[in-house]
């Protein structure tokens, strides 16, 4: 399957941006990942795959909690993000208990032997497949019989206003990009519960469970809004749209985004917002 557009994006501007702003993004997004970890009941000496591991923060979080007999492998298509993952692994070596390795590759390809893993985990890493049914079928084959899949993904844009607010504000100034097709690879590629259930069922999974998770997320409690904004404006789809726009219009769009995001900020608390996710689990 052709995931080349995603490879280009995550080895280009998006990957570089995530690396630069990894600390802020982890502050915002670590909790849904930890909630997903709670879905698993792992055997001794568990072999775990972290799909779309990015900069490796959650892979290393797993490894700090697991038994030394366990092993966790993080896989991602982004070279710059995996480079940071290796740096973080070296910096945190003393706190790691389980063995950790990182693999550069597309998880929708058959990268691993049949029945390699007891568990497959992902935080926001499985919504970008060009052919999700085929990709999940490939992941299924790498699970041991009875092995567990667990991932967290976004619900619809309408239920995640902080995520969509920058783009909506920018579009008051800038011409819109071509509309994405429903279910297209991207952050909201698995935002429809019924479609996710259908994809996993067709891929061969059983005991499929898709449950809503609502969290209040926050970041930057000790920072001024202006300081936070310098990072927030460089993250997400609106950042790419603004960067590619006419400089005069881009500055107007930045101002519009600034004014919109102030609605989510309060001194001493930073940015705070409700976010809605799906917690998904299934078995081979």
N, C-alpha and C positions, 0 to 999 in steps of 0.2 A: 504494500500500500504506500501511497505517496504522502509522506509527512514532511516533504521538503520545505514548504512554507513555514512550518513550525520550527524546523531545524534552523532555517535562516534567521527567524525572529529571535530565537533564544540563544543563538550564537552571535547575534548582532546587538541592536539597541536594547531590546528587552532584557537580555541576559546581563549586559553591562550595567543597566540601571538597577537590576535586582541586587547585583553584587555591591554596588555603591551604597545602596539603601537597605542592605540586609538587616542591620540592627533594628531599624524602625519597623520593617516589615515583620520581623519576628516578634517584636513587641505587640504588634497588632494581631498577628495570625497564629501564634503558638497555641493558644487555648483550644481552638477547634481541633487542631491536630492531636492534642493530648486527650481530648474527649474521644476521638476516634481510637486511640490506643487502648482505651478502656473496653472496647468491644471484644478484644482478643482474650482467649484462654489458651495459653501456649504450652506445648509439651516441654519436657526437659530437653536440653540440647537443641532448641528450636533453631531452624534455619528460616530467616525472614528476608523478604524482598521489599524495599522501599521504592515505589515507582514514582518517577518525577521528583527525585529527592532534592533537586535544586542545589542549594549551598550546604546541604547536609545537616542543618541544625536539628531536624527531628530524627534523622538517622542516629546522630550522636546522642540525642536525648534517650532514644531507645537503648543504645549501647551502654549508657550509664546506669540503666536500671536492670538489664538482663543478667542472667547467670553467666559466668565466664565460659560455660560450655556452649553457649549460643553463638550464632554468627548472624550478622545483618549486612546485607548488600544493598547499597544505594545505586540506582541507575538513573541517568538523565542524559538528554541530548545536548546539553549546554556545556561546552568546554570551560567558559569563564566561571560558571557557577560551580562546576566540579573542582576547578582549581582552588576556589575559596574553601570548598568542602575539605579538601586535603589539608589546607592550611589550618582550618579549625580543628581537624582531627589531631594534627601535630600539637597544636596549642593546648588541647584538652586531653592529651593522652593519659594523664594520671587519673582522670575521673572515669575513664572508660573501663567497663568490665568485659563485655562481649567483644568478640573480634569484629572489626568493621572493614569493609572494602567498598570502593566506589568504582563503577563501571560506566564508561562513556558509550552510549548506544540508545537506540530507539526501542522502548519496551514493547512496541507492537510487533517487532521482529522476534524470531525465535532465537533469543540470545542465550538461553539457559536450557540444560537438558530436561527431559521429561521428569516430572515429580521431584524437582529439586528443593522445593520450599514447603514448610509447614504453614506459612502465613505470607500473605501479600498485603501490604499497607500502602496507602497513599493519602497525602494531604494536598489537595488541589493539583494533582498530577495526572489525572486520567481523563480530563475533559477535552484534551487537545488531539485525540486520535482522528485521523482522516476517515477511518472505518472502525468505529468503536466495537461493533460486534466481532469482527475478525481479530481486533487487538485483544479483547477480553477472552476470546477463545484461545489465543496464544498464551495469555497469562494463565488461563485455566490449566493448560497442558503442563505448565511448570510447577503447579501445585501438586502436592502429594494427595492421594485419595483421602477425603475428609478434611483436607486443608482449608483454611479460612481466608477469604478476601474481606478487607475492610477499608473503606475510604470515606473521606468527607469532601463534599463539593458544594458549590453555591446553589441556593434556590434562585428564583427568578430575579431579574434586575429590579422589578417593582418592589421587591421585599428587601432590597439592599441599597437604600438611597445614598449612603455615603460612597459606595462604589460607583454609582452612576452619576452622582451630582456634578463632578468635574466635567464630564462629557456633555451633560445637558447644559451646563453654564457656557461651555465653550461654543456649543452649537447655536447659542444666541448671537454669535459673532461670525463664526466660520461656516463655510458650506459643509454639509454633511458628507461623510464617506459613504461608499456603496453599502446598502443595508446587508447585514449578515443573514444567511438563510437559517431558518429554525433548526436547531441541533448542529449547526456548523461548529467546527473545532474552535474552542475559545473558553473563557472563564465560565460561561453559562451553557456550555455544550451538553451538560447533563442536568439542567435545571428543572426538567419536567419529570416528575416521579414515575409516571406510567411509561415513559420512553426508557428510562433507566432500567426499570423492571423488565421491559421487553428485550432490551439489548442484552442484559445479563442472562435471561432465560434462553435466548437464541444462541448465546455463546456456550451454553451447557451448564451454567451454574444452577444450584438448587438452594433451598432454604433462604431465598432472597428476602431481605428485610430493608425497607427504606423508611427511616424515621426522621421527622423534623427536629432540628436543633436551633434554638434561638439563644443568642448570647449578646451581652452588652460588652463591646470591645472598646479599648481606650489605649492611648499612647501619648507620650510627651508631657506628662504631668508637670515636669520641672522646666519646660521649655516655653518660650514665647510663641505666639502664633506665627509671627514673621519667620522665626527660625524653623518651625515645623513646615511652614508653607514652602520654603526653599527645597525641601525634600518631596513633599506631597505633589508638587507641580511637575516633578520629573518621573512620576510613577503612573502606570496604567495607560489605557487607550487614549485618554485626552492628551497626555504628554506627547505621544507620537503624533497626534493630529496637529497640535500646536507647533511642534518642532518642524513640521513639514509645510507650514503655512507662510503666507506673506508676512514679513516682519512687523508691519504696522498692524495688521489684523491679529497677529500672534500676541502682541502686547495687549491689545484690547481683550483678547480671550483670557490671557493671564489675569487681568484685572477682574473679569467676570467670575473666574474660578475662585480667585482670592475672596471676593465678596460672598460667594456661596459657601465656601468652606468655613468661614467665620461662624456660621450658624451651628457648627458642630463643636466649637471650641469654647472652653471656659478656663480662666486662669486658675492654676492649681490642679486642674483635672486633665488638661490637654484636650485632644479630640476624643469625643465619646459618641458612640452610635450603636444602634441595634443592628445585628446582622443575622441573617437566616440561612441555614445550611441544611443539607441532607447528610445524615449518617447512614451509610450503606454497608450491609454485611451479606455475605453469601458463602456457600461451601461448594467444594468440588464433590 
